[in-house]
Amino acid sequence: MFNLLSQPYNFITLNTIIVSAFLITLVMLISNIKKRKKGNRSLEELKVHLEKMVEERTRELTISNQQLQEEIVKRERAQEALRRAKEAAESANRAKSHFLANMSHELRTPLNAILGFSKLMEQNPDATELQRENLGIINKSGEHLLALINDVLEMSKIEAGQIKLNLTEFDLHNSIKGIEDMIRGRAEEKGLIFNTDYKNSPQYVKTDEGKFRQVLINLLSNAIKFTDSGVIYLRVYKKNEDYETYLKSKTLHVEIEDTGIGIPEKESHTIFDSFSKISHDKYGIEGTGLGLSISKKLIELMGGEIYIESKEKQGSIFNFSIKYDLINHANPTYVIQTKRIISVDKNFQHLKILVAEDKWENRLLLKRILIRVGLNVIEAQNGKEAIREFEIHYPEIIFMDIRMPAMSGINATRKIRTLSRGKKVKIIAITAHAFEEFREEILAIGFDDFIRKPYRELDIFECIQKYTGATFLTKANHYNNHNILPSETDLVEIDPQELSNLPQNIRTKLKNAALDLDVSMFETIIKEINSSYPDIAKSLLELSRQFRYDHVLKYIDI
């Protein structure tokens, strides 16, 4: 057994160890306490540091949030400014379009009468050469004024983004032939040779015929204007392409070449700019300087491009292309050759045509155009009268002006379409509205077609032919039938004795109407006497249709 008392050294050693262990433990405790205090100080410092970081970050986020809010406000203000600017631009465009439409109506309406009556007077067989020359000047000046108006309106439409494609199926060869006939006469007046070649082009296509014709006529007119001698060529063709390329993109190519004055090289790069006029033009050749710019924009709208090759004093070549769709056939295109219409075929003399127009001079013009060729005309001064006259006479065609008092042509057409026989009648809108795109709105209302003022006689006759199948005798085929134009020997003879049998007040009315060239009043009087004096009424009506009021006055004064 181990005896501690017997081992004094060992006891002392044990005590020492115990004390030492205690001391060491105490030191460790003190050290831990110090460490804990130090750790607590570190935690405090860390806490303070973190609080500072949080405070700084919060301040940064607050600043960022304020900046973000300010940025949002700025963007919202910018968007609001853009919205207002857009609304202002759209409002300005609407105001501009409204102004152009009104101005177009105000300008085209009197031009319709000026051009129409000057043409009618020029065709009068009794007109002297001097009178025809003067009337030709009036007509040419009117056409020039109309061209200027059209150019300005067209450019305004393009700038306002209001022009778009109107794709139709048509006979391309027939369309080009019509332009060829028109241009050839103008070229020959200047002693120019005009050659065409379009046999390598497709016959039936689908594209915007109106814009294609507009570009073609504009470029050919320029070629004639800037060429004093030589030749003008028109070539229309499609390039030989592989079948796969042809299927992907069908392109029609057009070349117009002239031997005219050409374009100076330094000016060729600006020739398609708006209001650009070459130096030759500045020395006396008239124009707005918009024609080529408009043509370029229309060609681009049709998916094509235009280029020019020119040498001063040697001539120019304009090359342009457009995209098209190939079709197997086309709806028939009704084109009357540019010869004077003499009369409607006798098998269609029964046709009744209602003319609804509030302007007396324009109503009279259209009436005279129709009566001259032997058609029956009914008149109306507004939409309400048009409805009433339709229900009385049931005409085959109505030429309906759009803007009229009491009731517009639009409302009158809507009403007529609801009547029992109103769905069959053909209603043609006659309007001075500037924009061709107005056509879609018109057709959607219930009109069958659309003619813009100022119109040509042929516009009216082509429309009648298209919707009734009527045929007309022209100056050419009239001569081929060994007939001649109405002359002194062809005029209806009136027995003066029969005329003297008419009551004095009737003869006075007829005389006054003849002196005033008031066709409407003259024929109203004829209707009044028709039941009592059918023979004299028939003769007077025939003279009225030939516009031979001089003979009426001669017989009345006997």
C-alpha positions, 0 to 999 in steps of 0.5 A: 500500500502506498503511504503518503506520509511516508513519502514527504517529498512526493507530497510536496511535489503533489501540492506543488502540482496542484497549486500549479494546476490551479494557477494555470487554470486561473491564468487561463480563466483570466485569459479567457475573460480578457479574450471575451472582453476583447471579443466583446470589444471586437463585436462592438467594433464590428457592430459599429462598422456594420451599422456604418456600412448599413447607414452608408448603403442606405444613404446610397440606396436612398440617393439611387432611389431618388435618382431612379425616381428622377429618371423615371419622372424624366422618362415619363415627361419625355414620353408625354412630350413625345406623345404630345408631339405625335398627337400634334403631328397627327393633328397637323397631318389631319389638318393638312389633309383636310386643307388639301382636300378642301383646296383640291375641291375648290380648285378642281371644281372650276377647272372641271368647267374650264377644261370641259367647256373649252373642249366642247367649244373646240369641238363645235363644227362652227368654230373658226380656226382662230377660235379653236386656237384660242380655246386650245390655249385655254385648254393647254393652260388649264391642263398645265395648272391642273398638273401643277396642282396634282404635283403639289398634292401628290407630294403632300400625300407622300410626305404625310404617309397617306399614299399606298398601293392599290393592287389590281389585275389588268391587261398591261399591253392594253394599258401601255397601248392607251398611253402610247396613243396619247403620247404619240400625238404629243410627240408628233406635234413636235416632229418627234419619232416615238417608238415602243417595244413591249412585246417581251413583257407579260400581258396580264399582271397584278400591280398598281396600274394607276401609279404605274401609268402615272410614272410612265406618263410623267417620264414620257412627258418629260422626254417630250418636253426636253427633246426638240428633235430626234427619237423617243423610245419606250421599252418594257420587258422582263429579264431572262432569269432562272425559274427559281429567281423568277418565282421569288421576284417578278420584276418588270423593267422599263426604259425611256430614252430620248435624244434631248438636251440631257442633264449636266453631270454636276446636276444628275445626283440631285435630279430626283430631289424635290423642287430640283430643276436642271439648269435648262429648266431654269431658262424657261421650261415650266414645272414644279420640279416635283415630277421626278421626285414623285416618280421615284417615291412611287416606284419605290412604293411598288418595290422598284428602283430608278436610275438615269444615264445622261449626257448633256446635249446627247439625251437621257435614258431613265431605267426603272423597275417595279414588282408585279404578280403574274396572272393568267387572265385579267378582268376586261379593261374598257378603253376607248381610243382617243378619238372623238366620240360622235354618238352612242350606238343606236341600240343603246340610245334608250339608256337613261343617265341621272346626273346629280350635281349641285354646281349648275355649270358642272351639271350642265357640262356633264349633261351636254357631254351625254346629250351630244352623243344621244343619251337621255339625261335626268338632272338633280341638284342634290341628294334628295332630288337624286332619290326622287328622280331615281324612283321616277325614272329608274336610270341605268347609271347615276353620276353622283357628286359627293358634296351637295347641299340638302343631302350629300351624294354619300347619304343619297347613295346609301338610301338608293341602295336600300330601295327595291331597284337600288341594288342594280343601278350603277352609281359613279362617284364624281368628286374633286377630292384630292386623294386617290386613296379616297376610292376605297372609302367610296366603294365601301359605301356602295358606289360602283366606281370613282371619277375625279374632277376635272374629268375627260369626256372619255372618262365618262364614256369609258365608264358607261361602256364598262357598266352597260356594255354600250358602244360608241361611234367615233370619228374614225368609224363614223367615216368608215361607214361613209357618214360625215360629221353633222353639217348644215345639210344634216341639221333638222329642218323646222317648218317656220309655220309649225313654230309659229303655231306655238304660243307667243310666250312659249316662243319667247321662253325658247328664244331666251333659253337659246340666247342664254344657252340654258340647255336645262330650261330649253329642254324643260320647255320642250317637255311642256310642249311635247304632248301638244306639239310632238313633231316640233318638240322632237325637232327642237330636241334634236337641234338641242342635242347638236347644240345648234341654238343658232338655227333655233333662233333663226327659225324663231325670228322668221 
